Amino acid sequence: MTSFWIKTLSAAALAAALSAPPALAQAGRTATIALSVNVNTFDPHMTGSFGSDMSLLSHIYPSLVIRGADLKLAPALAKSWTLVNDTTWRFDLVEGAKFVNDEPLDAATVKWNLDRVRDPKVNARIKSWFDLVKEVRVIDAKTVEVETSAPFPAFVDQLSMFFLLPPQWAASHNPATETMSGSRYRMTENVPGDHITLAANPGGWQGKPDFDTVVFKTIPEPASRIAALLAGEVDLVTGIPTSELARVKASKNAIAGSVQSTRNVFIKFNTQKAPLDNKLVRQAMNYAIDKDAIRDSIFDGQAYIEPCQILTPSYFGFNPDLKPYPYDVKKAQALLKESGIDLKQVIEMDIPVATYIQGQEVAQAVAAMLGDAGLKVKMNEMDFGAYMNKYLRSRTLAQTSLLTHGWPTLDADGQLTLLAPGNQYAYWDNAAFGKALEAGRSTMDKDKRLAAYKDATKIMCEEAPVLFLYAQPTTYGVSKRVTWQARGDDWVRSFDMKPAQ
């Protein structure tokens, strides 16, 4: 396709095309997507970053199932799947699918990938996602069975986030720094920290994609992403301040909007440090925050107030009976007095900068409101990498920190497990909460699962392991060269886009 266009362009036109911004070089056939952070690895088993690494890799590697822009599961390499019994799943695969190097995308490849991700020697970043997998059996080339050690209701949902590597190629290459495509696109250029270019796979098993070229461009600052969109340099940006949506809408080159997301924002409490080991203090801090004011003044009314749980209605297991902590400063002050803590002590708050939509503004507002209730809060701003090191490596988070959780399975089992006893993300240890989660994942009965998660969310609301805030809006800007079906999870994919007519 590219050689055809080069042959038919005049020399002047070719020069103009090559000097144009990436999104304009092949108007209508190139999609350029702005990312807020760098892609850190090309190994899909070594990352859980859906808004960057995984979104890129979903273009290069296949998955058994896919979650569409409507947030519903759809077939991909697996044409269909069946629950044989409570602990066995069977998948029927597309026939004839291959990687670019002609390795087959068959049952043996699926088995190898599930074995690899569970191998302790590999130490895969996403190993815990598949701890319940007991055995993977190849029935024939296009049929694979997966047996789990206990019921795993969210297994198929989890597979929408699991991408397949070619086994023979991986034996002699480093998947962290190299790629071998088995999906819609192959990588043709990688300029670390700047952009990654993908080209469509000719004759791929998924058919011809709408765009010949896809460019992922790293632009950390929201203002710079907006400028690139308005200048025609990119086609899709996300995570822009709600205050900028009107300006983008008023431009001739782009449209903008927001949808409710599945990512919950909260102030995480390190209950291993005083005074956050005191439930009365945690409850007091929840009463001290005017969440409606934050929603209206910072997000122009476009955030969803969390009803005392880190789930939104999109999640299976959401508890519709819970209500947000009301804003009540006097109640907060009374609880702090009852707690007996020394109000002169400083409570620190770790804040990752340039990470969450208007996150620093939110943290400042929360700190000021906690101050009105009588607490002294010190804010520690740091880049996201330093924050994650404190969070997961050194495990030295301050008493409080600004954090978000979102889980693309849209199942309470994934989202709530981040606070389960023993989980490295938790910083909270509540046996009753853990028992309720175990009950929810130990049966395939939907009603029993919902009852278990109702118990778990009630405990969460009462014990307040976090300061419940809101689900941040998914804000976006899209060039008029393309159309994009906005989605409320973190995926940013060119196959959710189409060239504008």
Secondary structure, 3 states (H helix, E strand, C coil): CHHHHHHHCCHHHHHHHHHCCHHHHCCCCEEEEEECCCCCCCCCCCCCCHHHHHHHHCCCCCECEEECCCCCEEECCEEEEEEEECCEEEEEECCCCECCCCCECCHHHHHHHHHHHHCCCCCCCCHHHHCCEEEEEEEECCEEEEEECCCCCCHHHHHCCCECCCHHHHHHCCCCCCCCCCCCEEEEEEECCCEEEEEECCCCCCCCCCCCEEEEEECCCHHHHHHHHHCCCCCEEECCCHHHHHHHHHCCCEEEEEEEEEEEEEEEECCCCCCCCCHHHHHHHHHCCCHHHHHHHHCCCCCEECCCCCCCCCCECCCCCCCCCCCCHHHHHHHHHHHCCCCCCEEEEEEECCCCCCHHHHHHHHHHHHHHCCCEEEEEEECHHHHHHHHHHCCCCCCEEEEEECCCCCEHHHHHHCCCCCCCCCCCCCHHHHHHHHHHHCCCCHHHHHHHHHHHHHHHHHHCCEEEEEEEEEEEEEECCEEECCCCCCCCCHHHEEECC
